[in-house]
Amino acid sequence: SHFFCDGISDYMTDNTDFTVIGVLGLQNCGKSSILNILARNGISDDDTFRVQTYEHQMLAEHCTNGVDVYVNSRRFILLDVQPLLSSSIMDRSIQLEKKYTAEFTTAENTIEVQSLQITGFIFSICHVVLLVQDWFMDLSLVRLIQAAETLKPVTPAASGEDNQVSEYFPHLVLVHNKVEAGDLEDDVTDEIKEMYSLMLSKSRLNWKEEGTNNPNIVFIPDQEGERAEILPYRIRPRIDYEKAGRQLRQKVFNLPRKPLSQGRLTERAWASLANKAWDNIKNSPFYMEYNRLLP
């Protein structure tokens, strides 16, 4: 299946000054809302990506299928990715295909391996990847990210001044969304940073702030905290949603862009690189081997 529709090349130009930003996370953690913050050119701009409604949440349904692509006027190519490990996607695929046969040994394993493939794909074609979570830390999600990094087929990229070929890995920004006032206390944020530093210590993703050992992390407060005056069970966080959004934009847009391939890429060449990367992943034997090891 083509993850990128053929029509995307109509929106691509020969411009080489572009940035590709992808977002990963579980269902209902606010991936589309986070991308909407990055997509806006001004505060009054409408949302670009469809976000979950209350109805979706009550039905435990997902909103994004495959990868939604949006290119804004500043030539940021934003990729909204379907939720990882989503039982709603598994349910939909079983219902839609009457003669459903799992691509891998079981429907559950199929969802896990497909999540690994999508993550490997996003790691291969993005300058920056946001990993969005909406509570302290989901260890199974971090393990999935580590497995996806290991299984991803090699994507060569030129590195350094001597133009040696090395394997490409994007910047990883950890976004903690919907955080409560207590989660923004210094001791809690320090603990979260320490946990990530331990878990990602062997990762080749660019997860550290430049020149430090601190993870690239941004905390976005729960919007309900803005209504603390009328909601007696809410405490207003010390940083508001708008300010946190500005901090996110600043962090993501200021990250240095590493070249995605050995030559200077145009947007059109990037679209073709993305199609090749997806083909490489679909044809890689590693995922079938990984599936054999699953229960």
ABEGO torsion letter per residue (X at the ends): XBABBAAAAAABBABABBBBBBBBEBBGAGAAAAAAAAABABAABBBABBBBBAAAAAAGBBABBEBBBBBBAAGBBBBBBBBBGBAAAAAAAAAABABBBBABABAAAAAAAAAAAAAAAAAAABABBBBBBABABBAAAAAAAAAAAAABBBBBBBBEAAGBBBBBBBBBBBBBBGBBAAAABAAAAAAAAAAAAAAAAABABBABBBGBABBBBBBBBBAAAAAAAABAABBBBABBAAAAAAAAAAAAAABBBBBABABBBBAAAAAAAAAAAAAAAAABAAAAAAAAABX
